[in-house]
């Protein structure tokens, strides 16, 4: 409905029609706008008519990494591909990956768990066919499966992050420095002693 770069888009025309309908038929139907907070904020700010017509705003927190793993396990059991469990070490690594991805732009929340399930089912099948998964581990997502998934995600998300920054005209060096801060451990409180050691 809203394109910042093109005010003459079909979305702008549809927004005008929608706003008129919201006014003329306000007792007949309910309009629900759903999406990510920043996109919804831009949409509602795009036309002053929204301010007086959109009375309620609901904010939903993103799932925690543990909740995402639980959602992943639910998708895994429902997939019907005879893969219905995950090794504890693999589960821990997947949770760490979800935690890392939740801090990235474009994080998909529950969709992240579904996509991970689809990818890991493929990875597990490929690794099993290649003989990289022991026969007694067939049907169990292994640590090796999740390690392969994490490696694929690093490549995919790195490209997505660069595209996001280019689209939004963000200086990559600034982002890199801010990312470093979150990965840096606290230093010694006595720097002189550290230098001598």
Secondary structure, 3 states (H helix, E strand, C coil): CCCCCCCCCHHHHHHHHHHHHHHHCCCCCCCCCCCCHHHHHHHHHCCHHHHHHCCCCCCCCCCCHHHHHHHHHHHHHHCCCCCCEECHHHHHHHHHHHHHHCCCCCCCCHHHHHHHHHHHHHHHHHHHHCCCCCHHHCCEECHHHHHHHHHHHHHHHHHHHHHHHHHCCCCHHHHHHHHHHHHCCCCCCCHHHHHHC
